[in-house]
């Protein structure tokens, strides 16, 4: 059996324009069976089918291609559902355009088939045909049911609420009885006594005295061994009930059992409990939560079993007994696994009788009636219930129907597997415990509320967050509306940020409510940052928070009905001036001032001025670590006092993240003592403990735990890496001729995944975006986008333009060296953006960025003044200085690869020079490398005045590097014909800088390329300046290539060069030359390059007969160099054709083109052993008359 791929082909029903609906293409066979079009691939056994191939097959079958192009793309061919029970069946939805629907209907009419017929059916008609549908396709019709709130009795619901509230507040204590371990193959108390009784001489001994009698007859050793044997001690393991009790995270677990099942789970490290099995353990517990084995255990040989033990319990366990009694007085106690006749229960109740009569919380006991109870047992149960209630217990009787229904909606596949390990009573116990875990107090309070109040209250409880985790939104009312079905892996609504950032739901009440809020275009408009004053504003706040959480639209889930509403913020001309926006827009000077204002709030502790996370965000982003620490501590205090528990947690979380920066901080105002105290305080923060103790509901707990565990990073990184691999494979595949693909747009998956991560950090003011992990995924995203953009234009799935998110990430988070490497790797020439507005915003933020460093004045002429406070801040804060350098470098790389008008270029270059001249942090090569790349890419736009300004700037007194001059000179000589624009002022300034070379590190050799850029009358003086550097042969070569000398003008330099290197040339051997003309086994390429330089001069200046050159010829032993120095005299029986690849520069090839013997030798060797490199040089140049004539001209 192969893989079945199914196409649900649908077209808009033109007959019902007033009510948008669809009709579906159905195939009917001769037997009257219906199905959607499908294809079974017999070559794939139990595996997944090729998505692209099936899409192409559908298009070919119904003649839907517009032309013969393989990549003709179906715009709406989307995966719909996979069968969970049959992994080899997958359905796809194909939304036909109007034109495609017309062509398909025309095709069907023209090609009648005797065996099958094609029909168009509405959705309602489809469901009526379900019984006649192809069996393997019927899973498509399965629909999820809305989540039904539990129909508990008032008493049961009230009890559950009390227990869950105690759990959330850290006040729940669970007493676990023998019934908990029955499904671990441990006999209960009655069975234990009965087995011991069979070992006694008097097997009619009173039930409660059996233990005493056995101990008396057999002694202590046999007594312990026999009880261990009956209870299978050491041979049993924990069952799902033990695990579920610990999953509830009760404050303490108290058990009367002797087994080690809870300890087995604690030892895995998942649960933090200290074990107390005797009084001496209590003072030495490490965890605030305890597992109290109040009846001892076998390891301590202190079990409570005999009647004597029970009567003397206060003597044997005085500390434990006192501690346990205290729990009844201050905590909520829940008994699980106890029967009405359990003597342990009677003993516990007897010991706390005095406490339970006081005004304390009554303990709860889970009562599970036996199946098929008769009248007698029923009367006994009622009698026992009455007795226990009189003793002070509240009895929770298991309600089979309501609990089973609730459990069915919340259980996972793992839960279902756990049920198979349990008995009937164990299943009910487990289900009850799962109800406690899943029961949402907040949602329960909304049960009788209107859908509007459910929507508003459910979302706005997270108002202290800037973005709610998508997984949390899925699981809360009124979105949490679906149950498990066979075909769906999730219990909740689905948030799909990889598909238009949709939130899918089946809550019809919610959909109707949202529809009323939407306009005719299906949009719900809301205003940002609106002050709350009435109900409508509460709706606005909820919509804003949903939107900021990444929910851009809400749709009906797993349904073909076309319901969708989009959340859209209203247009606003106001500019946000919060610290986050100031940083995003690079308004650093304004942010610096805002931080000073925030600090004044922090200083006025006596007035308790209000701080928020946005204030602190500004401190952190500007590298003010001590202020950040102090502000977070103050925010902790304020938020706890105001019961803003989410804010308290976020402040604590960011404090923990701050530790890394406290270690790395090099700020001069910071004293080591201050940083030490910061680290000491942070080390004392236990986020797990804080989260455990916060009085918050289950959904809020899950949201904060999601943040603590950084799940957003784990999930996003996985998706980004997956998309990156697909994009990279796609990029490489398209480099092969003839490759075609019609797969998904993986770049969109990458962008959606990264946006979800960045947005979550950004909206919640989390410090995580400053860590290496985020930097790494940022580059993963950037490279994915660039790779997709650079994929062959034959691909219809490639990225065609960059988004504003790409620009933001590139500027804020890219590491310049890595970014430049990626740009070069993929050969990117120019960035193209989706909208002109994106580039406009880039220019605007660049203006903000550079003008943070200086002020302009037109008084008495144009002047630029550094902004002293900002510059001082950069000089005193290496972390921020590095960040500023990175941002500047990223701007330069972006502008270097963007098509700029002359006006845009002049504006950028002017502002850049002002910025560089004002910022002493750019006094070395950092940043200038990328400025020179920018200049190189746009050097043709530079006027001579611009060029002079740039070169004079590179000689500035605060400029410590000569790399910029070298790179700029090389670029201008390579890309323009501009020469002779540097005058006397430049030469004088260069001399001044050379006098300071010891302190400023300027190398004259880096200025050799400047020669041709100098005015002609200054060049002789410059030649005299650099003459002393010619003691180094590399500078002789470099000066030659820069046009400073040639053998005709300064033959003495060539003489010096040859004399210096003559010993290297003497006996110069042959190296093995690769097919590309380069030596394979040379240890030192210096002599090779120097001799090559001499050969070049021989050909360029006709020096074949020069005596000095002849001495070199006589000295070398290399056949290749002897040939090239005297090609007309060479014995061509020793010639190797690949030598011409080594000497393939134009002057040499032009001279050799007249040597017919050489050409014949090459032709002969090519016919015997073809070499593509040799053939290319030979046919394109050496033996090409067109090329030869062009060179002679």
FENDAPE-V560952 format. One line per field, one symbol per residue. ss: DSSP state (H for helix, E for strand, - for the rest). A space follows every 50 residues. Layout:
BEGIN
ss=???
END
This chain:
BEGIN
ss=--EEEEEEEEEE-HHH-----EEEEEEEE----EE-EEEEE--------- HHHHHHHHHHH---------------EEEEEE------EEEEEEE--HHH HHHHHHHHHH-----EEEEEEEHHHHHH-HHHE-HHHHHHH----E---- ---HHHHHHHHHHHHHHH---EEEEE-HHHHHHH----HHHHHHHHH--- ------HHHHHHHHHHHHHHHHHHHHHHHH---------HHHHHHHH--- -EEEE-----HHHHHH-------EEE--HHHH-------EEEE------- ------HHHHH-HHHH-HHHHHHHHHHHHH-EEEEE------HHHHHHHH H-HHHH-------EEEE-------HHHHHHHHHHHHHHHH---EEEE--H HHHHHHHHHH--HHHHHHH----HHHHHHHHHHHHHHH--HHHHH----- HHHHHHHHHH---------HHHHHH------E-----------EEE---- -EEEE--HHHHHHHHHH-----EEEE--------HHHHHHHHHHHHHH-- --EEEE-------EEEEEE---------HHHHHH---HHHHHHHHHHHHH HHH-HHH-----HHHHHHHHH---HHHHHHHHHHHHHHHHH---HHHHHH HHHHHHHHHHHHHH-------HHHHHHHHHHHH---HHHHHHH----HHH HHHHHHHH--HHHHHHHHHHHHHHHHHHHHHHH------------HHHHH HHHHHHHHHHHHH---HHHH-HHHHHHHHHHHHHHHHHH----------- -E-HHHHHHHHHH--HHHHHHHHHH-------E--HHHHHHHHHHHHHHH H--EEEE-----EEEE-HHHHHHHH--HHHHHHHHHHHHHHHHHHH---- -HHHHHHHHHHHHHHHHH-HHH-----HHHHHHHHHHHHHH--HHHHHHH HHH---------HHHHHHHHHHHHH------E-HHHHHHHHHHHH-HHHH ---HHHHHHHHHHE-HHHHHHHHHHHHHHHH-HHHHHHHHH--------- HHHHHHHHHHHHHHH-------E-----E------HHHHHHHHHHHHHHH ------HHHHHHHHH---HHHHHHH-HHH--HHH----HHHH---HHHHH HH---HHHHHHHHHHHHH---HHHHHHHHHHH--HHHHHHHH-
END
